[in-house]
Each structure stands twice: as structure tokens, then as C-alpha cells.
Amino acid sequence: MPEPFAGVAIGAGLLYGAPAWGFAVGWAVLSALLIGHALRRGMPFSASWWAVTVPFGTLVPGTNALAARTALPPVVGAAVVLFAVLVLVWVVVAAATVRSALSDVADEIGPPRRTVRA
């Protein structure tokens, strides 16, 4: 892209990217609080937990791009922290998925259940 247009594109990207990132981080904090509340109240595992990884999976590269463009220490730090959170979420959800799958398999190969006929 020729230089005058490249500068405008970068400026427009930052003008849009910074507020969008702020909104996304606000959403992530609210989401984390609500999920934490639900877990404390005994929310059982379901495959829908994987839906949590998608927003974080898009927030992390967006944060990395913003950090690379601005080189602001708080944004760079946020990129590192959010990446660690993403890895943690993936590990927790993957472990719960495996545990659930193994539990379902154990239920299926266990002794047959008696059915009561009326």
C-alpha cells in the first residue's frame, strides 16, 4: 500500500482497534465473573464449555496485534496474561471433556441397569 494510504490505514486501525479492544476486555471480565459465579453454585460440565474458548481465542490475537502496533507496556502485559488465561481455559475444558468422556464410557461398559416394568 502506498505510504500516504498506509499511514491512514494504520491510524484508522488504531482508532477502531483500541475502543474495540477495551469493549472486548470489559466483556471478558464480565464473562469471567459470571462463569466464576456459576461454577461456585455448582454448574455441571457440558460440551457448551467449549464456547468460552472462542471469544478468548479471538481476544488474544487481537491483543497481540494491538500490542505489536502500539508497544505500550500495559497492552503487551495484557497480551501475555490473556494468552496464559487462554491456555488455562483450554486445559481446564479439555480435562473436563476427557473426564466426562471417560465417565460416559465407564457408565456404558458397567453392569447392566435393571429396568422396572410397571
C-alpha positions as CSV (number, residue, x, y, z in Angstrom):
1,M,0.0,0.0,0.0
2,P,1.5,3.4,-0.9
3,E,2.7,5.4,2.1
4,P,0.0,8.1,2.5
5,F,-2.6,5.4,2.5
6,A,-0.7,3.1,4.7
7,G,-0.4,5.8,7.4
8,V,-4.2,6.4,7.2
9,A,-4.9,2.7,7.4
10,I,-2.7,2.3,10.5
11,G,-4.4,5.3,12.1
12,A,-7.8,4.0,11.3
13,G,-7.0,0.6,12.6
14,L,-5.8,2.0,15.9
15,L,-8.8,4.4,16.1
16,Y,-11.1,1.4,15.8
17,G,-8.9,-1.2,17.5
18,A,-8.3,0.5,20.8
19,P,-12.0,1.0,21.7
20,A,-13.0,-2.4,20.3
21,W,-10.3,-4.0,22.5
22,G,-11.5,-2.1,25.5
23,F,-15.0,-3.4,24.9
24,A,-13.7,-6.9,24.5
25,V,-11.7,-6.8,27.7
26,G,-14.8,-5.5,29.5
27,W,-16.8,-8.4,28.1
28,A,-14.1,-10.8,29.2
29,V,-14.1,-9.5,32.8
30,L,-17.9,-9.7,33.0
31,S,-17.8,-13.2,31.4
32,A,-15.2,-14.4,33.9
33,L,-17.2,-13.1,36.8
34,L,-20.4,-14.7,35.6
35,I,-18.7,-18.0,34.9
36,G,-17.0,-18.0,38.3
37,H,-20.3,-17.3,40.0
38,A,-22.0,-20.2,38.1
39,L,-19.1,-22.6,38.9
40,R,-19.3,-21.7,42.6
41,R,-23.0,-22.5,42.5
42,G,-22.3,-26.0,41.1
43,M,-22.6,-25.6,37.3
44,P,-22.0,-29.1,35.9
45,F,-19.8,-29.7,32.9
46,S,-21.3,-29.8,29.4
47,A,-19.8,-29.5,25.9
48,S,-21.0,-25.9,25.8
49,W,-18.0,-25.0,28.0
50,W,-16.0,-25.0,24.7
51,A,-17.9,-21.9,23.7
52,V,-15.8,-20.0,26.3
53,T,-12.6,-20.7,24.3
54,V,-13.8,-19.0,21.1
55,P,-14.1,-15.4,22.4
56,F,-10.8,-15.7,24.3
57,G,-9.3,-17.3,21.2
58,T,-10.1,-14.1,19.2
59,L,-9.3,-11.7,22.0
60,V,-5.7,-13.0,22.4
61,P,-4.6,-12.4,18.7
62,G,-6.3,-9.1,18.7
63,T,-4.5,-8.1,21.8
64,N,-1.2,-9.3,20.4
65,A,-1.8,-7.2,17.2
66,L,-2.6,-4.1,19.3
67,A,0.5,-4.7,21.5
68,A,2.7,-5.2,18.4
69,R,1.4,-2.0,16.8
70,T,1.5,0.2,20.0
71,A,4.3,-1.4,22.0
72,L,2.6,0.0,25.1
73,P,3.7,-2.0,28.2
74,P,0.2,-2.4,29.6
75,V,-1.1,-3.8,26.4
76,V,1.9,-6.1,26.0
77,G,1.4,-7.3,29.6
78,A,-2.3,-7.8,28.9
79,A,-1.4,-9.9,25.8
80,V,0.8,-12.2,27.9
81,V,-1.8,-12.5,30.7
82,L,-4.6,-13.2,28.2
83,F,-2.6,-15.8,26.4
84,A,-1.9,-17.6,29.8
85,V,-5.7,-17.4,30.6
86,L,-6.5,-18.9,27.2
87,V,-4.1,-21.8,27.8
88,L,-5.6,-22.3,31.2
89,V,-9.2,-22.3,29.9
90,W,-8.2,-24.8,27.2
91,V,-6.6,-27.1,29.7
92,V,-9.5,-27.0,32.1
93,V,-12.1,-27.5,29.4
94,A,-10.1,-30.3,27.7
95,A,-9.6,-32.1,31.0
96,A,-13.3,-31.8,31.8
97,T,-14.1,-33.1,28.4
98,V,-11.8,-36.1,28.8
99,R,-13.1,-36.8,32.3
100,S,-16.7,-36.6,31.0
101,A,-16.0,-38.9,28.1
102,L,-14.3,-41.5,30.3
103,S,-17.1,-41.3,32.8
104,D,-19.7,-41.9,30.0
105,V,-17.7,-44.8,28.7
106,A,-17.4,-46.3,32.2
107,D,-21.2,-46.0,32.5
108,E,-21.8,-47.8,29.2
109,I,-19.5,-50.7,30.0
110,G,-20.6,-51.1,33.6
111,P,-23.0,-53.7,34.7
112,P,-26.4,-53.5,33.0
113,R,-29.0,-51.5,34.8
114,R,-32.3,-53.1,35.7
115,T,-35.4,-51.5,34.4
116,V,-38.5,-51.6,36.4
117,R,-41.6,-52.6,34.5
118,A,-45.0,-51.4,35.7
